[in-house]
Amino acid sequence: MFEGYSLAELGSIFAMQGFAGLILFSVFVLMALGLAIIFGQMGVINMAHGEFMILGAYVTYLCSNFISSYAPALFPAYFFIAMALAFVASGALGMLVEWGMIRFLYRRPLDTLLATWGLSLILQQVFRSVFGAREVGVVLPDWLMGSVAVTDTIEVPINGLFVMGLTIAITVVIYAVMFRSRWGQGVRAVMQNRVMAGAVGINTEKVDRYTFGLGCGIAGVAGSAFTMVGSTGPTSGQLYIVDTFLVVVFGGAQSLIGTIASAFTISQAQSTMEFFLSGSTAKVLTLLTVVVILMLRPQGLFVLKVRR
């Protein structure tokens, strides 16, 4: 596999693919954070999570076109506006879905899987009807264009650096919300013992709705970041949903650290193997490795310890 490459060339290849893996890692983390909140904290298998991401991507696309046409002076900062709107749009739709469908299916994971899979098909058709079947892309501001030359053979794109910085910032915010706020304590209390949480005065229905909305809103932000590294189409979300579930399960469904560690491991392995092998072969080898590890450690890399 490494035949024909010098040590210097292999070093450059691993460095470039390692950074490409970090960009993939950023998308995985942003997707998996929302899914870990929904699946890990609520036990809901949300097969429409990719469509919430694509909703955020389309909101970013619309915001880019609107600002470039009607408020060009704001265009250098449009991404921050689009990111906020994507969070609100995806989060609001998520809360509506929780109120209209998910709240009737708690503790029935297979039913949530089927219901959200049907929802994903509906949303894909809505996107196809509104935006067309062709993929669309956004125009990046000038300050996100270009790359930074690390060495003579290694260049790092600026938009990739921005996506990684955004991922770090959102991860810190989610950690503070889930583990350092009173609302996060309520979410974890409901997750561990719903009956007792309700008995001490926690509005479990409200916690469920806002938790589902938060997870979907984060997926919308992931969609905004996704527009910087790929084009957006009605079915683009399905390309990431399996990998995202793999990240969450492999890392430990209720562990934030596990989600990050799992996303880093899978993205780096997949990115490096894709250079030397075909993309499908890299995915198969990654999947087989994760399955073998999960057979030996079914709870994932990290597990939340609670009293029983």
C-alpha positions as CSV (number, residue, x, y, z in Angstrom):
1,M,0.0,0.0,0.0
2,F,2.9,2.3,0.7
3,E,5.1,1.1,-2.2
4,G,6.5,3.9,-4.4
5,Y,6.4,6.6,-1.7
6,S,9.5,8.0,0.0
7,L,9.4,8.8,3.7
8,A,9.1,12.5,3.0
9,E,6.2,11.9,0.7
10,L,4.5,9.6,3.2
11,G,5.0,12.3,5.9
12,S,3.3,14.9,3.7
13,I,0.5,12.6,2.8
14,F,-0.2,11.6,6.4
15,A,-0.1,15.3,7.4
16,M,-2.5,16.4,4.6
17,Q,-4.9,13.5,5.1
18,G,-4.7,14.0,8.8
19,F,-5.9,17.6,8.4
20,A,-8.6,16.5,5.9
21,G,-9.6,14.0,8.6
22,L,-9.9,16.9,11.1
23,I,-12.4,18.7,8.8
24,L,-14.4,15.4,8.5
25,F,-14.0,15.1,12.3
26,S,-15.5,18.6,12.7
27,V,-18.6,17.7,10.7
28,F,-18.9,14.4,12.6
29,V,-18.7,16.1,16.0
30,L,-21.3,18.7,15.1
31,M,-23.7,16.1,13.8
32,A,-22.9,13.6,16.6
33,L,-23.3,16.2,19.4
34,G,-27.0,16.8,18.4
35,L,-27.6,13.1,17.9
36,A,-25.9,12.2,21.2
37,I,-28.3,14.6,23.0
38,I,-31.3,13.1,21.3
39,F,-30.3,9.4,21.3
40,G,-28.1,9.3,24.4
41,Q,-30.3,11.5,26.6
42,M,-33.7,10.7,25.3
43,G,-33.4,7.2,23.7
44,V,-34.9,8.4,20.4
45,I,-33.5,7.0,17.2
46,N,-33.8,10.0,14.9
47,M,-33.3,8.8,11.4
48,A,-34.2,12.3,10.1
49,H,-31.2,13.9,11.8
50,G,-29.4,14.3,8.5
51,E,-32.4,16.2,7.1
52,F,-32.2,18.7,10.0
53,M,-28.6,19.2,9.1
54,I,-29.6,19.8,5.4
55,L,-32.3,22.3,6.5
56,G,-29.5,24.3,8.2
57,A,-27.5,24.1,5.0
58,Y,-30.4,25.4,2.9
59,V,-31.0,28.2,5.3
60,T,-27.4,29.2,4.9
61,Y,-27.7,29.0,1.2
62,L,-30.8,31.3,1.2
63,C,-29.1,33.7,3.6
64,S,-26.1,33.9,1.4
65,N,-28.2,34.7,-1.7
66,F,-30.4,37.2,0.2
67,I,-27.6,39.1,1.8
68,S,-25.5,39.2,-1.4
69,S,-28.5,40.6,-3.3
70,Y,-30.0,43.0,-0.8
71,A,-27.4,43.8,1.9
72,P,-23.9,43.3,0.3
73,A,-22.3,45.3,3.1
74,L,-23.1,42.5,5.5
75,F,-21.8,39.7,3.2
76,P,-18.4,39.3,5.0
77,A,-20.3,38.4,8.2
78,Y,-23.3,36.6,6.6
79,F,-22.2,33.2,7.9
80,F,-22.7,34.1,11.5
81,I,-26.2,35.4,10.7
82,A,-26.9,32.2,8.7
83,M,-25.6,30.0,11.5
84,A,-28.0,31.6,14.0
85,L,-30.9,31.3,11.6
86,A,-30.1,27.7,10.9
87,F,-30.1,26.9,14.6
88,V,-33.4,28.6,15.1
89,A,-35.0,27.0,12.0
90,S,-33.8,23.4,12.7
91,G,-34.5,23.8,16.5
92,A,-38.0,25.1,15.9
93,L,-38.8,22.3,13.5
94,G,-37.4,19.8,15.9
95,M,-39.6,21.1,18.7
96,L,-42.6,20.9,16.4
97,V,-41.8,17.3,15.5
98,E,-41.3,16.4,19.2
99,W,-44.7,17.9,20.0
100,G,-46.6,16.4,17.1
101,M,-45.0,12.9,16.9
102,I,-42.1,12.0,19.1
103,R,-43.8,12.5,22.5
104,F,-46.2,9.7,21.6
105,L,-43.4,7.3,20.9
106,Y,-41.1,7.5,24.0
107,R,-39.8,4.1,25.2
108,R,-40.6,2.7,21.8
109,P,-37.3,3.0,20.0
110,L,-38.2,0.9,16.9
111,D,-41.3,3.0,16.4
112,T,-39.3,6.2,16.6
113,L,-36.9,4.7,14.1
114,L,-39.7,4.0,11.6
115,A,-41.5,7.3,12.2
116,T,-38.3,9.5,11.8
117,W,-37.3,7.5,8.8
118,G,-40.6,8.3,7.2
119,L,-40.1,12.0,8.3
120,S,-36.7,12.0,6.6
121,L,-38.3,10.9,3.3
122,I,-40.9,13.6,3.6
123,L,-38.3,16.3,4.2
124,Q,-36.2,15.1,1.3
125,Q,-39.2,15.4,-1.0
126,V,-39.9,18.9,0.4
127,F,-36.3,20.0,-0.2
128,R,-36.5,18.5,-3.7
129,S,-39.7,20.3,-4.5
130,V,-38.6,23.7,-3.1
131,F,-34.9,23.8,-4.1
132,G,-34.8,21.2,-7.0
133,A,-32.9,18.0,-7.3
134,R,-29.6,19.6,-8.2
135,E,-27.0,20.3,-5.5
136,V,-26.4,24.0,-4.6
137,G,-23.4,25.7,-3.0
138,V,-22.7,29.0,-1.2
139,V,-20.2,31.7,-2.0
140,L,-17.7,32.1,0.8
141,P,-16.5,35.6,1.9
142,D,-13.1,36.6,0.8
143,W,-11.6,36.1,4.3
144,L,-12.5,32.4,4.2
145,M,-10.9,31.8,0.8
146,G,-7.3,30.6,0.3
147,S,-5.0,28.5,2.4
148,V,-2.2,28.8,4.9
149,A,1.1,27.2,3.8
150,V,2.5,25.2,6.7
151,T,5.4,23.8,4.6
152,D,6.4,23.7,1.0
153,T,4.2,20.6,0.4
154,I,1.4,21.1,3.1
155,E,-1.3,23.7,2.8
156,V,-4.2,24.2,5.1
157,P,-7.5,25.7,3.8
158,I,-8.7,28.7,5.9
159,N,-12.4,27.5,5.8
160,G,-11.3,24.2,7.3
161,L,-9.6,26.0,10.1
162,F,-12.7,28.1,10.7
163,V,-14.9,25.0,10.8
164,M,-12.6,23.4,13.4
165,G,-12.6,26.5,15.5
166,L,-16.4,26.6,15.3
167,T,-16.6,23.0,16.4
168,I,-14.4,23.6,19.4
169,A,-16.5,26.6,20.4
170,I,-19.8,24.8,20.1
171,T,-18.5,21.8,22.0
172,V,-17.5,24.0,24.9
173,V,-20.9,25.6,24.9
174,I,-22.7,22.3,24.8
175,Y,-20.5,21.0,27.7
176,A,-21.3,24.1,29.7
177,V,-25.1,23.8,29.0
178,M,-25.3,20.0,29.7
179,F,-22.9,19.8,32.7
180,R,-22.7,23.2,34.3
181,S,-26.2,24.6,34.1
182,R,-29.4,24.0,36.0
183,W,-31.2,23.1,32.8
184,G,-28.6,20.5,32.0
185,Q,-29.0,19.0,35.4
186,G,-32.7,18.7,34.7
187,V,-32.0,16.9,31.4
188,R,-29.7,14.4,33.0
189,A,-32.2,13.9,35.9
190,V,-35.0,13.1,33.5
191,M,-32.7,10.8,31.5
192,Q,-31.7,8.8,34.7
193,N,-35.1,8.6,36.4
194,R,-38.1,10.3,34.7
195,V,-40.6,9.5,37.4
196,M,-38.4,10.8,40.3
197,A,-37.5,13.9,38.2
198,G,-41.2,14.6,37.7
199,A,-41.9,14.0,41.4
200,V,-39.4,16.8,42.5
201,G,-41.1,19.3,40.2
202,I,-39.2,19.1,36.9
203,N,-41.5,19.6,33.9
204,T,-40.4,16.5,32.0
205,E,-42.4,17.3,28.9
206,K,-40.9,20.7,28.6
207,V,-37.4,19.2,29.1
208,D,-38.0,16.6,26.4
209,R,-39.2,19.3,23.9
210,Y,-36.3,21.7,24.5
211,T,-33.8,18.8,24.5
212,F,-35.0,17.5,21.1
213,G,-35.0,21.1,19.8
214,L,-31.5,21.6,21.0
215,G,-30.2,18.5,19.3
216,C,-31.9,19.4,16.0
217,G,-30.6,23.0,16.3
218,I,-27.1,21.8,16.6
219,A,-27.6,19.7,13.5
220,G,-28.7,22.9,11.7
221,V,-25.4,24.5,12.8
222,A,-23.6,21.4,11.4
223,G,-25.4,22.1,8.1
224,S,-24.1,25.6,8.0
225,A,-20.6,24.3,8.5
226,F,-21.2,21.6,5.9
227,T,-21.8,24.2,3.2
228,M,-18.2,25.3,3.6
229,V,-16.8,21.9,2.7
230,G,-19.4,20.4,0.4
231,S,-22.4,21.1,-1.8
232,T,-26.0,20.7,-0.6
233,G,-28.6,18.4,-2.1
234,P,-31.9,16.9,-0.9
235,T,-30.3,13.6,0.0
236,S,-26.9,14.9,1.3
237,G,-27.9,14.3,4.9
238,Q,-28.2,10.5,4.3
239,L,-24.5,10.4,3.5
240,Y,-23.7,11.2,7.1
241,I,-26.4,9.7,9.2
242,V,-24.9,6.2,9.3
243,D,-21.4,7.5,10.2
244,T,-22.9,9.8,12.8
245,F,-24.8,6.9,14.5
246,L,-21.6,4.9,14.4
247,V,-19.7,7.8,16.1
248,V,-22.3,8.1,18.9
249,V,-22.6,4.3,19.6
250,F,-18.8,3.7,19.3
251,G,-18.0,6.5,21.7
252,G,-20.8,5.8,24.2
253,A,-24.3,7.2,23.7
254,Q,-24.3,9.3,26.9
255,S,-20.7,10.5,26.9
256,L,-19.6,13.8,25.4
257,I,-15.9,12.9,25.6
258,G,-16.7,9.5,24.0
259,T,-18.4,11.2,21.1
260,I,-15.4,13.5,20.5
261,A,-12.9,10.6,20.8
262,S,-14.9,8.4,18.5
263,A,-15.4,11.1,15.9
264,F,-11.6,11.7,15.9
265,T,-10.7,8.0,15.6
266,I,-13.2,7.2,12.8
267,S,-12.5,10.4,10.8
268,Q,-8.7,10.0,10.9
269,A,-8.8,6.3,10.0
270,Q,-11.3,6.9,7.2
271,S,-9.5,9.9,5.7
272,T,-6.1,8.2,5.7
273,M,-7.3,4.9,4.2
274,E,-9.3,6.7,1.5
275,F,-6.0,8.0,0.1
276,F,-4.4,4.6,-0.3
277,L,-7.6,2.6,-0.9
278,S,-11.0,3.3,-2.5
279,G,-13.6,5.2,-0.5
280,S,-15.9,2.2,-0.2
281,T,-13.0,0.0,1.0
282,A,-12.0,2.5,3.6
283,K,-15.6,2.7,4.9
284,V,-15.9,-1.1,5.0
285,L,-12.6,-1.5,6.9
286,T,-13.6,1.2,9.4
287,L,-17.0,-0.3,10.0
288,L,-15.6,-3.8,10.5
289,T,-13.0,-2.5,13.0
290,V,-15.7,-0.6,15.0
291,V,-18.0,-3.7,14.9
292,V,-15.2,-5.9,16.3
293,I,-14.4,-3.4,19.1
294,L,-18.1,-3.1,20.0
295,M,-18.4,-6.9,20.2
296,L,-15.6,-6.7,22.8
297,R,-16.9,-3.5,24.5
298,P,-20.6,-3.1,23.7
299,Q,-21.0,-0.1,25.9
300,G,-18.6,2.0,23.7
301,L,-15.3,3.6,24.5
302,F,-16.7,5.6,27.4
303,V,-19.7,4.9,29.6
304,L,-21.6,7.1,32.0
305,K,-21.5,5.7,35.5
306,V,-24.7,6.1,37.5
307,R,-26.0,4.5,40.7
308,R,-28.5,1.6,40.3
